[in-house]
């Protein structure tokens, strides 16, 4: 009789303890992803990514302009021909 009572109490104790610990972990995780935290984290990561994309685009455009100038000089293409093609 005492064995059964003891193991029942141990089971209830373990169940209550694990439920408390799981709820505590869930509350911490929910607090981590609360709107203010999400906004600050997303803002930081998006800001970094936006800067990287902007730098890549700027570098790509400058490289494009340099290469275009090289090609125009090597093939003796004047600027007027480019303007006439664009307006059509």
BELFENRA-V78710 format. One record per backbone hydrogen bond with DSSP energy under -1.0 kcal/mol. CO is the residue of the C=O (numbers start at 1). NH is the residue of the N-H. Records with the same first field share a line. If there is no record, write none. Layout:
BEGIN
CO = NH  NH
END
This chain:
BEGIN
1 = 5
2 = 6
3 = 7
4 = 8
5 = 9
6 = 10
7 = 11
8 = 12
9 = 13
10 = 14
11 = 15
12 = 16
13 = 17
14 = 18
15 = 19
16 = 20
17 = 21
18 = 22
19 = 23
20 = 24
21 = 25
22 = 26
23 = 27
24 = 28
25 = 29
26 = 30
27 = 31
28 = 32
29 = 33
31 = 34
34 = 38
35 = 39
36 = 40
37 = 41
38 = 42
39 = 43
40 = 44
41 = 45
42 = 46
43 = 47
44 = 48
45 = 49
46 = 50
47 = 51
48 = 52
49 = 53
50 = 54
51 = 55
52 = 56
53 = 57
54 = 58
55 = 59
56 = 60
57 = 61
58 = 62
59 = 63
60 = 64
61 = 65
62 = 66
63 = 67
64 = 68
65 = 69
66 = 70
67 = 71
68 = 72
69 = 73
70 = 74
71 = 75
72 = 77
79 = 83
80 = 84
81 = 85
82 = 86
83 = 87
END
